[in-house]
Amino acid sequence: MKKSFWDCIAGVYDLFERLYNKRCYDGTGAKVASYIKEDSRVLECACGTGSISRYLAEKAGFLRAVDLSSGMLRQAEKNLRNFHNVRLCKGDIYDLRCRDNCFDYVVAGNVIHLLDEPYKAVDELLRVCKKGGKVIIPTYINLQKKGNSLPVKLIDKAGANFKRQFDEDSYKQFFTEGGYKNVVYDLVDGRMPCAIAVITKE
């Protein structure tokens, strides 16, 4: 079976991110975790190497972390080996195979811009979130309003296959156009900042 782009880069992903964008890469996990209450049930989609997961695991009672990439999951297993409240498994953000309303918080970091059907994914995240819970979606944004930055172009050319790029305004517009309500926004600064949308499920 042919390895995906994400399988191939899993072993160097953390190194690359920290060399280029350390303040934002580490700061995003801390910021997302600040929205999580102690001992809650958390689902994280597209967990990657576990860069956000490790912050979530420090607060959650239980964290289920899923990703489509076997390589990323292997790296996450190494990075999260000291946490005993984490369950890692392969999973599809479009079809989470979880009951409705079963998690207090649902997190999907830096994946929306890679999806063909991002609204379908957001709807699925909301489906498995409890009423009154929060869906938290951090996504890298582009500071250049015209065209992509050089790092984004290089990563995309390597095989990341970006479907869209957001700046801060267009990220907010994405959720407005999707009809999502009760959304607040946060921002983690860095060479490539991360915008965080926090949706409270009615």
QUIURBEL-V881992 format. One record per pair of residues at least 6 apart in sequence whose ideal C-beta (glycine too) atoms are under 6 Angstrom apart, sorted by the first residue. I is the first residue (numbers start at 1). J is the second residue. If there is no record, write none. Layout:
i=<I | I>
j=<J | J>
//
This chain:
i=<4 | 5 | 6 | 6 | 7 | 7 | 10 | 10 | 10 | 13 | 14 | 17 | 18 | 21 | 21 | 21 | 23 | 24 | 24 | 24 | 24 | 27 | 28 | 28 | 28 | 29 | 29 | 29 | 30 | 31 | 32 | 32 | 32 | 32 | 33 | 33 | 33 | 35 | 36 | 36 | 38 | 39 | 40 | 40 | 40 | 41 | 41 | 41 | 42 | 42 | 42 | 42 | 43 | 43 | 43 | 44 | 44 | 44 | 45 | 45 | 45 | 46 | 46 | 46 | 47 | 47 | 47 | 47 | 48 | 49 | 49 | 49 | 49 | 50 | 50 | 50 | 52 | 53 | 53 | 56 | 57 | 57 | 57 | 62 | 63 | 64 | 65 | 66 | 66 | 67 | 73 | 76 | 77 | 80 | 93 | 94 | 94 | 94 | 96 | 96 | 98 | 100 | 101 | 102 | 103 | 103 | 104 | 104 | 105 | 105 | 106 | 106 | 106 | 107 | 108 | 108 | 109 | 110 | 110 | 112 | 112 | 113 | 113 | 113 | 115 | 119 | 125 | 126 | 126 | 129 | 129 | 131 | 133 | 134 | 134 | 135 | 136 | 137 | 138 | 138 | 139 | 140 | 140 | 141 | 141 | 141 | 141 | 141 | 141 | 142 | 142 | 142 | 145 | 148 | 156 | 168 | 171 | 175 | 175 | 180 | 182 | 183 | 183 | 184 | 185 | 186 | 187 | 187 | 188>
j=<69 | 159 | 69 | 72 | 69 | 71 | 71 | 72 | 75 | 49 | 49 | 25 | 25 | 190 | 191 | 192 | 190 | 188 | 190 | 193 | 194 | 188 | 138 | 188 | 194 | 51 | 52 | 55 | 55 | 188 | 52 | 107 | 136 | 138 | 55 | 56 | 59 | 136 | 59 | 105 | 59 | 61 | 60 | 104 | 105 | 62 | 103 | 104 | 56 | 60 | 63 | 105 | 64 | 103 | 106 | 53 | 65 | 107 | 66 | 93 | 108 | 67 | 108 | 111 | 53 | 65 | 67 | 76 | 72 | 72 | 75 | 76 | 79 | 76 | 79 | 80 | 109 | 65 | 80 | 63 | 63 | 83 | 86 | 85 | 86 | 87 | 88 | 89 | 91 | 73 | 88 | 88 | 88 | 86 | 121 | 120 | 121 | 124 | 124 | 128 | 128 | 127 | 130 | 128 | 128 | 129 | 130 | 133 | 133 | 134 | 125 | 129 | 135 | 136 | 125 | 137 | 138 | 139 | 140 | 118 | 139 | 139 | 162 | 164 | 121 | 178 | 135 | 135 | 201 | 135 | 201 | 201 | 201 | 198 | 200 | 199 | 198 | 197 | 194 | 196 | 195 | 192 | 194 | 166 | 167 | 168 | 171 | 193 | 195 | 149 | 165 | 167 | 167 | 165 | 162 | 195 | 195 | 183 | 197 | 199 | 200 | 197 | 199 | 198 | 197 | 196 | 193 | 195 | 194>
//
